[in-house]
């Protein structure tokens, strides 16, 4: 009888496990969608009964932001500002005003290294377009003269933006994706989602914690392993010298955003020299200070977006000191010698996964 009970117990476990593998009635509902917006691939996955509706609403919100803030879409707020007469007041949406305000805040905080009026230089280099080129020195000097966040006037009460210098223009490429990621998370929350991830071409925002599958959980229990059902999300830091999807290190986070800026995203080669899209508003050339990757971790993607670009432009030493001075912000840098450094708050939390790199 004892042996019969043992056999029946084993059979029962096999049936249960088989049932999970075939039907998995306890599997959490989820929905994922990939789209293209803000000049990058957008990937969103949400978990929960309302996941499909929530993800579709988040994607729609991202496109709404793109249509409002793209410098290349005729009729958008930014297009109208950039095509207005000098001194003309241009009415913009609340979204655009919010992002420009934040952009001006970081422009001032970084002493102009992060400058949302960098459009004259962006247009001149054309990086990311079909016809990038290395401009002549005199062209760069003329473009620099048109840059200057202090010449952008905002009237919050009237909801207007005014360019005070002829030829200046706004480019929100270093901050709009962050705002869009924040808005996507907000929309997901409003639709009852408690667990999700949003990836806007390197701007990653994770909501809640990741649940491991029931089968993996049961197997771990059978093997006597103590495994938490809910775990932090593991985010890989892109190898700046490797192919897309190859990682240098892994960091675990929940309810946070991880944003990386690097020269590998958009660049072109001419006469054996690679020119990237992160332009220094003072020199007029792509930033060249030894950094090849700058990652920011914090609670809001709009801040992380602006700060990752700022960190990259400021360089390793000055940039890390700057980030350390900000509350609630952490950073990871990689230099051209494959040395990885972090702010103090991340000590012991970054796991190097590529033996070619070392943590300093």
JOQUI-V711952 format. One record per backbone hydrogen bond with DSSP energy under -1.0 kcal/mol. NH is the residue of the N-H (numbers start at 1). CO is the residue of the C=O. Records with the same first field share a line. If there is no record, write none. Layout:
NH=CO / CO
//
This chain:
5=1
6=2
7=3
8=4
9=5
10=6
11=7
12=8
13=9
14=10
15=11
16=12
17=13
18=14
19=15
20=16
21=17
22=18
23=19
24=19
27=24
31=46
33=44
35=42
37=40
40=37
42=35
43=199
44=33
45=197
46=31
47=195
48=29
51=48
54=50
55=51
56=52
57=53
58=54
59=55
60=56
61=57
62=58
63=59
64=60
65=61
66=62
67=63
68=64
69=65
70=66
76=73
77=68
78=68
80=76
81=77
82=78
83=79
84=81
87=163
88=85
90=161
92=159
97=93
98=94
99=95
100=96
101=97
102=98
103=99
104=100
105=101
106=102
107=103
108=104
109=105
110=106
111=108
112=107
118=115
121=118
122=118
123=119
124=120
125=121
126=122
129=126
133=125
140=136
141=137
142=138
143=139
144=140
145=141
146=143
147=144
151=148
152=149
153=162
155=160
159=155
160=155
161=90
162=153
164=151
168=165
171=116
175=172
176=172
179=175
180=176
181=177
182=178
183=179
184=180
185=181
186=182
187=183
188=184
189=185
190=186
191=187
192=189
193=188
196=207
197=45
198=205
199=43
200=203
201=41
203=200
204=202 / 258
205=198
206=256
207=196
210=231
212=229
217=213
218=214
219=215
220=216
221=217
222=218
223=219
224=221
225=220
231=210
233=253
235=251
237=249
239=246
242=239
246=243
248=237
250=351
251=235
253=233
257=298
258=204
259=296
261=294
265=262
268=275
270=273
273=270
275=268
277=266
279=277
280=285
284=280
287=278
292=334
293=334
294=261
295=332
296=259
297=330
298=257
304=300
305=301
306=302
307=303
308=304
309=305
310=306
311=307
312=308
313=309
314=310
315=311
319=315
320=316
321=317
322=318
323=319
324=320
325=321
326=323
330=297
332=295
333=341
334=293
335=339
336=290
338=335
340=358
341=333
343=331
346=343
347=344
349=346
351=250
353=248
354=248
357=354
358=338
360=340
//
